[in-house]
Amino acid sequence: MLQSFLHYGIHFGFPLLIALLFYKSNWKVTYLILAAAIIIDVDHLLATPIFEANRCSINFHPLHTYYAMIVYVLLLLPKKTRLIGLGLCIHMLADYVDCSFM
């Protein structure tokens, strides 16, 4: 239960906290962009089985590899892609925390 609470708390609670603290004037749009990073879980559809409770996503799924994470960090640099990069990095953090329980 703690694992699920932390995983989904990071996915949805942490972006809300960031949006409210750092993007007060536009927090709703910011939150939606940050939370929308969960879309990269579409790469789970390439795995067989699609969901396995004891599988670590980090370095297993194509969009969860260390190479992809380098791209996500680089997206933090330009202002136009910063929120997308931040959302993707938060997603990787959530999955890393999830993997630490395994």
Short mmCIF file of the C-alpha atoms (twelve columns), coordinates in Angstrom:
data_MODEL
# 
_entry.id   MODEL 
# 
loop_
_atom_site.group_PDB 
_atom_site.id 
_atom_site.type_symbol 
_atom_site.label_atom_id 
_atom_site.label_alt_id 
_atom_site.label_comp_id 
_atom_site.label_asym_id 
_atom_site.label_seq_id 
_atom_site.Cartn_x 
_atom_site.Cartn_y 
_atom_site.Cartn_z 
_atom_site.pdbx_PDB_model_num 
ATOM 1   C CA . MET A 1   0.000  0.000  0.000   1 
ATOM 2   C CA . LEU A 2   2.859  2.395  0.781   1 
ATOM 3   C CA . GLN A 3   4.362  1.606  -2.611  1 
ATOM 4   C CA . SER A 4   1.148  2.545  -4.445  1 
ATOM 5   C CA . PHE A 5   0.665  5.660  -2.314  1 
ATOM 6   C CA . LEU A 6   4.196  6.893  -3.083  1 
ATOM 7   C CA . HIS A 7   4.057  5.933  -6.755  1 
ATOM 8   C CA . TYR A 8   0.769  7.686  -7.505  1 
ATOM 9   C CA . GLY A 9   1.505  10.476 -5.055  1 
ATOM 10  C CA . ILE A 10  4.616  11.331 -7.041  1 
ATOM 11  C CA . HIS A 11  2.745  10.962 -10.344 1 
ATOM 12  C CA . PHE A 12  -0.126 13.255 -9.383  1 
ATOM 13  C CA . GLY A 13  0.571  14.971 -6.039  1 
ATOM 14  C CA . PHE A 14  4.125  16.151 -6.673  1 
ATOM 15  C CA . PRO A 15  3.221  17.864 -9.993  1 
ATOM 16  C CA . LEU A 16  0.343  19.620 -8.219  1 
ATOM 17  C CA . LEU A 17  2.719  20.832 -5.504  1 
ATOM 18  C CA . ILE A 18  5.188  22.138 -8.101  1 
ATOM 19  C CA . ALA A 19  2.404  23.837 -10.066 1 
ATOM 20  C CA . LEU A 20  1.000  25.538 -6.973  1 
ATOM 21  C CA . LEU A 21  4.393  26.618 -5.607  1 
ATOM 22  C CA . PHE A 22  6.191  27.758 -8.752  1 
ATOM 23  C CA . TYR A 23  3.488  28.487 -11.341 1 
ATOM 24  C CA . LYS A 24  0.762  30.131 -9.229  1 
ATOM 25  C CA . SER A 25  -0.701 32.277 -11.981 1 
ATOM 26  C CA . ASN A 26  -1.056 29.374 -14.404 1 
ATOM 27  C CA . TRP A 27  -1.092 26.379 -12.074 1 
ATOM 28  C CA . LYS A 28  -3.939 24.487 -13.766 1 
ATOM 29  C CA . VAL A 29  -2.298 24.333 -17.188 1 
ATOM 30  C CA . THR A 30  1.066  23.588 -15.587 1 
ATOM 31  C CA . TYR A 31  -0.423 20.745 -13.569 1 
ATOM 32  C CA . LEU A 32  -2.073 19.233 -16.648 1 
ATOM 33  C CA . ILE A 33  1.202  19.337 -18.590 1 
ATOM 34  C CA . LEU A 34  3.164  17.778 -15.722 1 
ATOM 35  C CA . ALA A 35  0.567  15.100 -15.021 1 
ATOM 36  C CA . ALA A 36  0.158  14.319 -18.731 1 
ATOM 37  C CA . ALA A 37  3.667  12.853 -18.726 1 
ATOM 38  C CA . ILE A 38  2.042  9.595  -17.670 1 
ATOM 39  C CA . ILE A 39  1.287  9.153  -21.390 1 
ATOM 40  C CA . ILE A 40  4.772  7.694  -21.848 1 
ATOM 41  C CA . ASP A 41  3.442  4.572  -20.169 1 
ATOM 42  C CA . VAL A 42  2.067  3.752  -23.604 1 
ATOM 43  C CA . ASP A 43  5.309  1.826  -24.105 1 
ATOM 44  C CA . HIS A 44  4.001  -0.742 -21.631 1 
ATOM 45  C CA . LEU A 45  1.802  -1.968 -24.482 1 
ATOM 46  C CA . LEU A 46  4.934  -3.362 -26.130 1 
ATOM 47  C CA . ALA A 47  5.636  -5.703 -23.212 1 
ATOM 48  C CA . THR A 48  4.308  -9.216 -22.713 1 
ATOM 49  C CA . PRO A 49  2.463  -9.298 -20.417 1 
ATOM 50  C CA . ILE A 50  1.414  -5.649 -20.590 1 
ATOM 51  C CA . PHE A 51  1.352  -5.382 -16.786 1 
ATOM 52  C CA . GLU A 52  3.393  -7.377 -14.327 1 
ATOM 53  C CA . ALA A 53  3.257  -6.278 -10.699 1 
ATOM 54  C CA . ASN A 54  6.860  -7.179 -9.885  1 
ATOM 55  C CA . ARG A 55  8.493  -5.735 -13.003 1 
ATOM 56  C CA . CYS A 56  10.598 -2.598 -12.794 1 
ATOM 57  C CA . SER A 57  9.821  -0.206 -15.645 1 
ATOM 58  C CA . ILE A 58  13.207 1.496  -15.470 1 
ATOM 59  C CA . ASN A 59  15.378 0.262  -18.328 1 
ATOM 60  C CA . PHE A 60  12.760 -2.323 -19.345 1 
ATOM 61  C CA . HIS A 61  10.363 -0.282 -21.495 1 
ATOM 62  C CA . PRO A 62  11.763 1.796  -24.402 1 
ATOM 63  C CA . LEU A 63  10.609 5.170  -23.047 1 
ATOM 64  C CA . HIS A 64  11.910 4.287  -19.577 1 
ATOM 65  C CA . THR A 65  15.532 3.634  -20.560 1 
ATOM 66  C CA . TYR A 66  18.519 5.600  -19.385 1 
ATOM 67  C CA . TYR A 67  18.972 6.907  -22.940 1 
ATOM 68  C CA . ALA A 68  15.434 8.272  -22.920 1 
ATOM 69  C CA . MET A 69  16.068 9.825  -19.507 1 
ATOM 70  C CA . ILE A 70  18.997 11.774 -20.935 1 
ATOM 71  C CA . VAL A 71  16.596 13.276 -23.473 1 
ATOM 72  C CA . TYR A 72  14.112 14.110 -20.684 1 
ATOM 73  C CA . VAL A 73  16.826 15.943 -18.741 1 
ATOM 74  C CA . LEU A 74  17.861 17.824 -21.888 1 
ATOM 75  C CA . LEU A 75  14.236 18.907 -22.329 1 
ATOM 76  C CA . LEU A 76  14.635 20.835 -19.065 1 
ATOM 77  C CA . LEU A 77  17.074 23.270 -20.690 1 
ATOM 78  C CA . PRO A 78  14.946 25.161 -23.258 1 
ATOM 79  C CA . LYS A 79  12.168 27.169 -21.672 1 
ATOM 80  C CA . LYS A 80  9.622  25.949 -24.258 1 
ATOM 81  C CA . THR A 81  10.111 22.277 -23.316 1 
ATOM 82  C CA . ARG A 82  10.893 22.692 -19.617 1 
ATOM 83  C CA . LEU A 83  7.490  21.620 -18.279 1 
ATOM 84  C CA . ILE A 84  7.379  18.584 -20.524 1 
ATOM 85  C CA . GLY A 85  10.877 17.599 -19.425 1 
ATOM 86  C CA . LEU A 86  9.996  18.188 -15.796 1 
ATOM 87  C CA . GLY A 87  6.874  16.042 -16.101 1 
ATOM 88  C CA . LEU A 88  8.871  13.238 -17.714 1 
ATOM 89  C CA . CYS A 89  11.584 13.450 -15.042 1 
ATOM 90  C CA . ILE A 90  8.940  13.306 -12.309 1 
ATOM 91  C CA . HIS A 91  7.468  10.252 -14.042 1 
ATOM 92  C CA . MET A 92  10.884 8.567  -13.995 1 
ATOM 93  C CA . LEU A 93  11.247 9.447  -10.309 1 
ATOM 94  C CA . ALA A 94  7.886  7.816  -9.562  1 
ATOM 95  C CA . ASP A 95  8.915  4.676  -11.427 1 
ATOM 96  C CA . TYR A 96  12.329 4.634  -9.729  1 
ATOM 97  C CA . VAL A 97  10.676 4.825  -6.302  1 
ATOM 98  C CA . ASP A 98  8.342  2.032  -7.406  1 
ATOM 99  C CA . CYS A 99  11.328 -0.095 -8.435  1 
ATOM 100 C CA . SER A 100 13.066 0.496  -5.098  1 
ATOM 101 C CA . PHE A 101 10.312 -1.540 -3.427  1 
ATOM 102 C CA . MET A 102 11.131 -4.619 -5.519  1 
# 
